Amino acid sequence: DVILKKVAPETKIEAVTVDGQPGYWLEGAHFFSYLDRAGDMQSEQVRLAGNVLLWERGTRTLRLEADISKEEALRIAASLD
């Protein structure tokens, strides 16, 4: 299960599809929390280098952060093996 919560009004979260799988496009200030393999909550702090594409591939959560458009991020993500 995925839980997303906006903490700043300017932050945008959009559900997207990455190579047929669900993902999320984030614009603006954000942080990312997840359950690790031991079931403990972990958090990544805000990074302002660029927008972020999050998606899952198998049991891994992948993150692409760059100063690129959503369309370019989706193209790059879909090209990964």
C-alpha positions as CSV (number, residue, x, y, z in Angstrom):
1,D,0.0,0.0,0.0
2,V,1.1,3.5,-0.7
3,I,0.2,6.5,1.4
4,L,1.0,10.0,0.1
5,K,0.5,13.2,2.1
6,K,1.1,16.7,0.9
7,V,2.8,18.9,3.5
8,A,3.2,22.1,1.5
9,P,0.4,23.6,-0.6
10,E,2.8,24.2,-3.6
11,T,3.7,20.5,-3.7
12,K,2.0,18.5,-6.5
13,I,1.6,14.8,-6.5
14,E,0.3,13.0,-9.6
15,A,-0.3,9.3,-10.1
16,V,1.4,8.0,-13.3
17,T,2.1,4.7,-15.1
18,V,5.7,3.6,-15.6
19,D,6.1,0.8,-18.0
20,G,2.7,-0.5,-17.1
21,Q,3.2,-0.2,-13.4
22,P,1.9,2.5,-11.0
23,G,4.1,5.4,-10.0
24,Y,4.0,9.0,-8.7
25,W,5.3,12.3,-10.1
26,L,6.2,14.8,-7.4
27,E,6.8,18.5,-8.0
28,G,7.9,20.8,-5.2
29,A,9.2,20.3,-1.6
30,H,8.6,16.7,-0.4
31,F,9.9,13.9,1.7
32,F,9.6,10.1,1.2
33,S,8.9,7.5,3.9
34,Y,8.7,3.8,3.5
35,L,8.8,0.5,5.4
36,D,12.2,-1.2,5.2
37,R,12.7,-5.0,5.0
38,A,12.5,-5.2,8.8
39,G,9.2,-3.4,8.8
40,D,10.7,-0.2,10.3
41,M,9.7,3.3,9.0
42,Q,12.5,5.1,7.2
43,S,12.4,8.7,5.7
44,E,14.3,10.6,3.1
45,Q,14.5,14.3,3.7
46,V,13.6,17.0,1.2
47,R,15.8,17.4,-1.8
48,L,15.3,20.4,-4.0
49,A,17.5,19.4,-7.0
50,G,14.5,18.7,-9.2
51,N,11.2,16.9,-9.5
52,V,10.9,13.2,-8.6
53,L,9.4,10.2,-10.3
54,L,8.8,7.2,-7.9
55,W,7.9,3.8,-9.1
56,E,8.2,0.1,-8.2
57,R,10.0,-2.5,-10.2
58,G,9.5,-5.9,-8.5
59,T,10.3,-5.5,-4.8
60,R,12.4,-2.3,-5.3
61,T,11.2,1.3,-5.1
62,L,13.0,3.4,-7.7
63,R,13.5,7.2,-7.6
64,L,14.5,9.4,-10.5
65,E,15.2,13.0,-9.5
66,A,16.3,15.6,-12.1
67,D,15.6,18.9,-13.6
68,I,13.6,17.3,-16.4
69,S,9.9,17.2,-17.5
70,K,7.5,14.5,-16.4
71,E,7.4,13.1,-19.9
72,E,11.2,12.8,-20.1
73,A,11.3,11.1,-16.6
74,L,8.7,8.6,-17.7
75,R,10.6,7.9,-20.9
76,I,13.9,7.3,-19.0
77,A,12.2,5.1,-16.4
78,A,10.5,3.0,-19.1
79,S,13.9,2.4,-20.8
80,L,15.5,0.8,-17.7
81,D,15.9,-3.0,-17.6
